[in-house]
């Protein structure tokens, strides 16, 4: 006998689906979504079965709609994720997460001598198809794995 866990459907809000397994807490932290939990329900589901991924995480967030910048940040944690926008209990839009071409104020430059690490200057990176990023200030290219997210939303 298979047991199912049922979770109340959202009337308004966002559903983040196809998050890699055990990454939902990182998404909640980086997107600062726990702050909105004071007024809204947030339901993280961790390590669920998935035909596409084998296992996945899902996050349901009541009355919260992610910004375009939030979606860019989400790509760095969960590149294959999607976000469903729920209004009046219905999915009105499904947004696949895409790799941004330009990345502004999301990543920290690993070059200690870069001007963005010594003042209020926003970081700006260009993303290449080979998953390398060019810092537009120090003009150095870094593999994606070397970059750290420095974003705080909401």
Secondary structure, 3 states (H helix, E strand, C coil): CCCCCCCCCCCCEEEEEEEECCCHHHHHHHCCHHHHHHCCCEEEEEEEEECCCEEEEEEEEECCCCCHHHHHHHHHHCCCCEEEEEECCEEEEEEECCCCCEEECCEECCCCCCHHHCCCCCCEEEECCCCEEEECCCCCEEEHHHCEECCCCC
